[in-house]
Amino acid sequence: MTKDSPNNRSKISILGYEIFQLLRFEYLKIEKKLSDDELNIALRRRVHLIEKGYWGNQINFIKSLIAKRYYFEAKNRGILSHEEIDWCEHILFGTFRTDEKSDKREVVNDELAIILKKRRSVRSWRQTKIKKEIFEKLIEAAKWAPSSCNRQPYDFIVTDKKEHITLIYKIKRQKFLEYAPYFILVTINKDSYRSKEDFIYFSGLDAGAAIQNLLLKAEELNLGACWINWKPKSISDKERDRMKNAFKIPDDYEVVSVIAIGKPKEKPFPPGRKDTKEMLHFEEYGSKS
Ligand SMILES: Cc1cc2nc3c(=O)[nH]c(=O)nc-3n(C[C@H](O)[C@H](O)[C@H](O)COP(=O)(O)O)c2cc1C
């Protein structure tokens, strides 16, 4: 790559932007001006980006300094749950390795609760072959999800073809995707819906429920998967055509999400969740008893 290649230029401008951000934080104390909710969202986003970057070896020192500022402010305000503190400290100051013990911190006796808590978005895999029957089990689990009017508007395309993996990586540009052993494309048949409004509202929910079933089954089968967004606006028309040609997707079908999947090499530290009591309201928003 030459010194002035677009890739180098964009790296320099990203670095410049990050330095500018850091100075802004230093002088304006941005984090102090945010409401609790804004701070929580900003912190979660920053820590998540660092966590995700790790799996593609893209750790950015300045990004992590800004995240630390958010973190200390949020911790001082007492707005983080224990799990969130553990997660932030692990990503911002820790070794970045899986801590199996932390998965088992809380004693949970029912099998579903264990699987729900153990499932993680895995972003590093072994290049091991997976039998077709295993994929059948995943789709068997996916199809039992609820769907609006029981439409079951989805199809699933499994691939481990190198050209397919590279194509998806080049479209999403998330480094770890280059090393995914398999992808499962989730498509939705647009004709299943009566109107565009129905399609927009229901298709993501229908696919989302099926994908979650699939991810939980994958956890049960000791596979590691990561749900990859396929936001329509982030995909150009050219890229959409390339996908349609590569996978022979019919015109009335849309890709809604892509799942990267394989035998996990490493499982991330559990990203903390908010306190249940903070999200649970009885009768009225804000009432806690
Ligand atoms: C709709 C949706 C889209 C997602 N898209 C991506 C993505 O493009 N890249 C990625 O690395 N993770 C993606 N994720 C995974 C989330 O980052 C992850 O679920 C979240 O950080 C919590 O971590 P956990 O799944 O390990 O509990 C997505 C999750 C959902 C539900």
The ligand as a Gaussian input file, in Angstrom:
#p B3LYP/6-31G(d) Opt

LIG

0 1
 C      -29.444000      -7.030000      15.296000
 C      -28.030000      -7.293000      15.747000
 C      -26.979000      -6.948000      14.922000
 C      -25.655000      -7.197000      15.313000
 N      -24.651000      -6.869000      14.461000
 C      -23.372000      -7.136000      14.800000
 C      -22.321000      -6.871000      13.879000
 O      -22.552000      -6.387000      12.748000
 N      -21.064000      -7.168000      14.281000
 C      -20.774000      -7.722000      15.496000
 O      -19.599000      -7.976000      15.772000
 N      -21.766000      -7.986000      16.394000
 C      -23.046000      -7.717000      16.069000
 N      -24.071000      -8.028000      16.950000
 C      -23.755000      -8.683000      18.245000
 C      -23.826000      -7.688000      19.411000
 O      -22.727000      -6.820000      19.349000
 C      -23.818000      -8.476000      20.732000
 O      -24.996000      -9.253000      20.784000
 C      -23.782000      -7.572000      21.970000
 O      -22.572000      -6.866000      22.028000
 C      -23.921000      -8.376000      23.288000
 O      -22.939000      -9.391000      23.362000
 P      -23.344000     -10.936000      23.520000
 O      -24.115000     -11.347000      22.275000
 O      -22.047000     -11.697000      23.651000
 O      -24.184000     -11.058000      24.749000
 C      -25.385000      -7.790000      16.576000
 C      -26.466000      -8.140000      17.407000
 C      -27.762000      -7.920000      16.995000
 C      -28.906000      -8.357000      17.891000

